[in-house]
């Protein structure tokens, strides 16, 4: 879930993801919807963001980023606020990018940190396969399906959607958090 409050929650796993990829994902969820719902939210966003062509993410993204970081209606907090809320807690952290590059090892580490038990490598690999993007979506990583909660499943897709203006807008609202999480070394990217 997307929980902002840390109160009373135990054994928490926080999955970090590059905020630029998050905002691209939000763009598709908020302006196209998914098979799991959100149609009223799509209507509201389209009413508030009357783009000429919703498929033109490159042109629309700066305004969308501004909307996400100033309206904060769904969820009622931004990615940057979420990062700052959870960053200094005792939660177990994992980056989505690490789960993609070394899923078995990350699953073993997470189970060990959360439960203080060792997960056999073979069992971890079976779990990873069972819940893989390809198995769950029926598509290969990178094969896009608009309207799917699991639209593409790749790392770094933001590079296909961000213009220079998008980069500057995102830096303004969440650049420090990208640096904090190690996605960038400084704000000169």
VOLOMI-958557 format. One record per residue: residue in three letters; z, x, y of N, C-alpha, C, O, CB in turn. Coordinates in steps of 0.1 Angstrom, whole numbers, plus 5000, padded with zeros to 4 digits. Glycine has a CB too. Layout:
ALAZXYZXYZXYZXYZXY...
This chain:
UNK500050084988500050005000500050095012500150215012501249915000UNK499950025024500050095037501350065043501449975051498750055046UNK502350135039503750105044504050195056503950315055504750125033UNK504450135067504850215078506350245078506750355082504450135091UNK507150155074508550175073508950255061508450235050509350035073UNK509850355064510350435053511650385048512150445038510450585058UNK512150285054513550235051513650185036512850095032513950125060UNK514550235029514850185016513850215005514050164993515050045017UNK512850285008511850314997512150444991512350554997510350325004UNK512150444977512550564970511350604961510450524958513750544961UNK511350734957510250784948508850744954508050684947510350724934UNK508650794966507450764973506450874971506750994972507750744988UNK505150824968504050914968503150874980502750764981503250914955UNK502950974989502050955001500751024998500751144996502750995014UNK499650944999498351014997497751035011497550935018497450924988UNK497651155015496951185027495451185025494951215014497451325033UNK494651145035493251165034492751195048493351155058492551025029UNK491751275049491251315062491051185070490251095066489851395060UNK491651185082491551065090490151035095489950915098492351095102UNK489251125095487851095098487251015087486450925089487051225101UNK487551055074487050975063487750835063487050735059487251045050UNK488950835067489650705068489050605077488850495074491150725072UNK488650655089488050575099486650525095486250415099488050645113UNK485950605088484650565083484850455072484150355072483850685076UNK485850465064486150365054486550235061486150125057487350415045UNK487450255071487850135079486650065085486549935085488850175090UNK485650135090484450075096483849985086483549865090483450185100UNK483650025074482949945064483849825060483349715058482550025052UNK485149855058486049745054486149635065486149515062487449805050UNK486249685077486549595088485349515093485449405098487149665099UNK484149575091482949515096482049455086481049385089482149615104UNK482349485073481449435062482349365052481849275044480749545055UNK483649395051484549335041484349395027483449475025484249185040UNK485149345018485049395004485249274995485549164999486149505001UNK485049304982485149204972486549154970486749044964484649244959UNK487549224976488949174975489349104987490549074988489849294972UNK488449064996488848985007488649045021487949145023490248945005UNK489348985030489349035044488248965053487949025063489149175044UNK487748855048486648795056487048755070486248765079486048675048UNK488248695071488648655084488848775093488648765105490048575083UNK489248885088489449015096488049065100487849105111490149125087UNK487049055091485649095094485149005106484549055115484749075082UNK485348875105484948785116485548825129484948835140485248635113UNK486848855129487548895141487049025147486749035159489048905139UNK486849125138486349255143484949235148484649295159486349355132UNK484049165142482749145146482649065160481849085168481849075136UNK483648975161483748905174484148995185483648995196484748785173UNK485049085182485549185192484649305194484549365205486949235188UNK483849335184482949455185481549405182480949415171483349565175UNK480949345192479549285191478449395192477849415202479349175201UNK478349465180477349565180475949505177475849405171477649675168UNK474849565182473549515180473149535165472449445159472549595188UNK473649645159473249665145474449725138474849845140472049765144UNK475149655130476449695124476149815114477049885111477049585116UNK474949825109474549935100474450065107474450175101473249905093UNK474350065120474250185128475650245131476050245143473450155141UNK476250295121477550355123477650475133478650485140478150395109UNK476650555133476650675142476750625156477450685164475350755140UNK475950525160476050485174477350405177477850405188474850395178UNK477850325167478950235169480350305167481350255172478850125159UNK480350415160481650475157482550505168483750475167481450595148UNK482050565179483050595190483750475195484950475197482250655202UNK483050365197483650235202484650185191485650135194482550135205UNK484250195178485050145168486350225167487450175165484350155154UNK486250365168487550445168488450405180489650385178487150595170UNK487850385191488650335203489350205199490550185202487750315215UNK488650115193489149985189490349995180491349935181488049895183UNK490150075169491150095159492450155165493550105162490650195148UNK492250245174493450315180494050245191495250275196493150455184UNK493450145197494050065208494449925204495449875210493050065220UNK493749865195494149725190495249725180496149645181492849655185UNK495149805170496149815159496649685154497749655154497349895164UNK495649605150496049465145496149465130496949395124494949365149UNK495349545123495349545108495049675103493849715103494349435103UNK495949755098497349735099497849755113497049785122498149825090UNK499049725116499649735129500049865134500849885143500849635130UNK499449965127499650105131498450185128497550145120500950165124UNK498250295135497050385133497350485122498450505118496650445146UNK496250555118496350665108497250775114498150825107494950725105UNK497150805127497950905133499450865133500250955130497450935148UNK499750745136501150695136501650705121502850745119501250555141UNK500850665112501250675098501650825094502650845088500150625088UNK500750915098500951055095502351105101503151165094499851145100UNK502551065114503751115120504951045115506051105115503651085135UNK504850925110506050855104506450915091507650935088505650705102UNK505450955082505850995069505851155067506451195058504750945059UNK505351225077505251365075506551445072506551525063504651425088UNK507551415079508851485077509851405068511051425070509451515090UNK509351335058510251265049510251335036509651445034509651115047UNK511051285027511251355014510251295003510451314991512651345008UNK509151225008508151174999507451294992507451404997507151085007UNK506851264981505851354975504551334981504051214983505851334959UNK503851444985502551434992501451484983501651584975502651505005UNK500251414984499051464978497951434987497851334993498851404963UNK496951524987495751494995494751434986494551484974495251625002UNK494051334991492951274983491951384979491451374967492251164992UNK491651474988490751574985491151664973490351714965490451664997UNK492451694972492951764960492951684948492651744937494451814963UNK493151554949493051474937491551464932491351454920493551324940UNK490651484941489251484937488851624931488051624921488351454949UNK489351734936488951864932489751914920489151984912489151964943UNK490951864918491751914906492651794902493851804903492552034909UNK492051684897492851564895493951584884495051524885491951454891UNK493651654873494651664862495851744867496951704864493951734850UNK495551854874496651934879497551854889498751864889496152064885UNK496851784898497651714908498451594902499551574906496651654918UNK497851534892498651424885499851484878500951424879497751354875UNK499751594871500851664865501951704875503151684873500451784857UNK501551754887502451794897503151674903504351674905501751864909UNK502451564905503051444911504051384901505151354906501951344914UNK503751374889504751324879505951404878507051364877504051304865UNK505751534878506851634878507751614890508951614889506351774877UNK507151604902507951594914508651454915509751454920507051614926UNK507951354911508551214912509551184901510651134904507451114912UNK509251224889510051184878510851304871511651284862509251124867UNK510551424875511151544870510851554855511751604847512651544872UNK509651514851509251534837507851594837507151594846509251394829UNK507551664825506251724824505351624817505651564808506351854816UNK504151624823503051544817502051634810501551724816502351454828UNK501851614797500951694789499551694796499151594801500951644775UNK498951814796497551824802496551724796495751664803497051964801UNK496651714783495651624776495951474780494951404783495851634761UNK497151434781497451304785497051284800496551174803499051274783UNK497351374808496951374822495451354823494951274832497451494830UNK494751434816493251424816492751284812491751234817492651534807UNK493451224802493051084797493350984808492450894810493851054785UNK494450994815494750904826493750924837493250824843496150934831UNK493451044841492451074851491051004848490450944856492251224853UNK490651024835489350964831489450814832488550744836489051014817UNK490550754827490650604826490550544840490050434842491950574820UNK491150614850491150554864490250624873490450614886492550564869UNK489250694868488250764877487450664885487250544881487350854869UNK486850704896485950624904484850574896484550454896485450714916UNK484250664888483050624880483450514870482650424868482550744872UNK484550524863485050424853485350294860484950184855486250474845UNK486050304871486550184878485450104886485349984887487650214888UNK484450184892483450124900482150104892481350014896483150214912UNK481950174881480650164874479550244881478350224877480250024873UNK479950334890478950414897479450554898480550584896478750354912UNK478450644901478850784903479350804917479050734926477550874900UNK480150904918480650944932479450964941478451024937481551074931UNK479550904953478550914963477550804962476750784972477851044961UNK477450724951476550614951477250494959478250444954476350564936UNK476650464970477350364979477050224975475950184970476750384993UNK478150144976477950004974478749934986479949924985478549954960UNK478049904996478649835008479349705003478749634994477649805019UNK480449675008481149555004482049574992482749484988480149445000UNK482149704987483049734976484249804982484149884991482349824966UNK485449774977486649844981486449994978486950074986487849784974UNK485850024967485550164964484050184967483150194959485750194948UNK483750204980482450204985481650334981480450314976482450205000UNK482250444982481450574979482250674971481750744963480950634992UNK483550684975484450774968484350924970484751004962484350754954UNK483650964981483451104983484351164994484851085002481951134986UNK484451294994485151365004484251415014483151465011485951484997UNK484651405027483851455038482651375042481751425049483251595034UNK482651245039481551155043481551135058480451095063481751025036UNK482651165065482651155079481551235086481051195096483951195084UNK481151345079480151435085478751365086477951395094479951565077UNK478551255078477351185078477351075089476351005091477051125065UNK478451045095478650935104479050965118478950885127479550835098UNK479651085120480251125132479151185141478551285137481451215130UNK479051135153478251205164479251295172480451295169477551105174UNK478751375181479651455190480651365197481751405199478851535200UNK480151245202481051155209482151105199483251085204480251035214UNK481851075187482851035177483851135175485051115175482150995164UNK483451265174484351375172485351385184486551395182483551505171UNK484851375196485651385208486651265209487851285212484851395221UNK486151145205487051025206488151035195489251005198486150895203UNK487751085183488751095173489751205176490951185174488051125159UNK489251315182490251425186491251365196492451405195489451545192UNK490751285205491651235215492851155209493951165213490851145225UNK492451075199493550985193494251045181495451015179492850855188UNK493651135174494251185161493951325158494251365146493851095150UNK493451405167493151545164494351625160494351705151492551605176UNK495551605167496751675164497151655149497751745143497851635173UNK497051535145497451495131496451565121496951595110497451345129UNK495251575124494351655115494751795114494751855103492851655120UNK495251855125495751995124497051995117497252085109495952045139UNK497951905119499251895113499151895098499851955090500051765117UNK498151815092497951805078497051915072496751925060497251675075UNK496552005081495752115076494252085074493552165068496252165064UNK493751975079492351945078491552025088490352045086492151795080UNK492152065099491552155109492552255113493752235112490952075121UNK492152375117493052485121493552465135494652495139492352615119UNK492652405143492952375157492052265162491252205154492752505166UNK492052235175491352125180489952165184489252095192492052055191UNK489452275180488052325184487052305174486052375174488152475188UNK487252205165486252185155485052095160484152065153486852115143
